Amino acid sequence: DLLQAHGIQISMAAIGKAEENGYAERLIRTIKEEEVYLSEYRDFSDAHAQIGCFVEDVYMTKRIHSSLGYLTPVEYEIAWWQSHIQSVMESP
């Protein structure tokens, strides 16, 4: 009800159908294998902070992705913006 009250539509894959949400499933697996299973957290707040740091400092900036042409997500986003800005500048 809270999400709907804020205009957010819930989208979930069917139970037992991980292939319906492959990108999210792969991200969660990576976070578990490369951060969660290798760490000990003091409490939920510590886990939240450490996992956030992993996503921002490792997953987004150091980990290349084949689906992004072997760039990191940050590199891919920068390239996209540069291309987008260039195309806007060249438009009449």
BELFEN-V168532 format. One record per backbone hydrogen bond with DSSP energy under -0.5 kcal/mol. CO is the residue of the C=O (numbers start at 0). NH is the residue of the N-H. E is the energy in kcal/mol with one decimal. If there is no record, write none. Layout:
co = <CO,CO>
nh = <NH,NH>
e = <E,E>
This chain:
co = <0,1,2,2,3,6,13,16,17,18,20,21,22,23,24,25,26,27,28,29,30,30,31,34,35,42,43,44,45,46,47,48,49,50,51,52,53,53,54,57,57,58,59,61,64,64,64,65,70,71,72,73,74,75,76,77,78,79,80,81,82,83,84,85,86,87>
nh = <4,5,5,7,6,8,16,19,20,21,24,25,26,27,28,29,30,31,32,33,34,35,36,37,38,46,47,48,49,50,51,52,53,54,55,56,57,58,59,61,62,72,73,63,67,69,70,68,64,75,76,77,78,79,80,81,82,83,84,85,86,87,88,89,90,90>
e = <-2.2,-0.9,-0.9,-2.7,-1.7,-0.6,-1.9,-1.9,-1.9,-0.8,-2.3,-2.4,-2.1,-2.5,-2.2,-2.5,-2.5,-2.4,-2.9,-2.8,-1.5,-2.1,-3.0,-0.7,-1.4,-2.4,-2.9,-2.3,-2.9,-2.7,-2.0,-2.3,-2.3,-2.5,-2.5,-3.4,-2.2,-2.1,-2.3,-2.7,-1.8,-0.5,-2.2,-0.7,-1.4,-1.8,-0.8,-1.6,-1.9,-2.7,-2.4,-2.4,-2.5,-2.5,-2.7,-2.6,-2.4,-2.8,-3.1,-2.3,-2.4,-2.0,-2.4,-1.7,-0.8,-0.5>
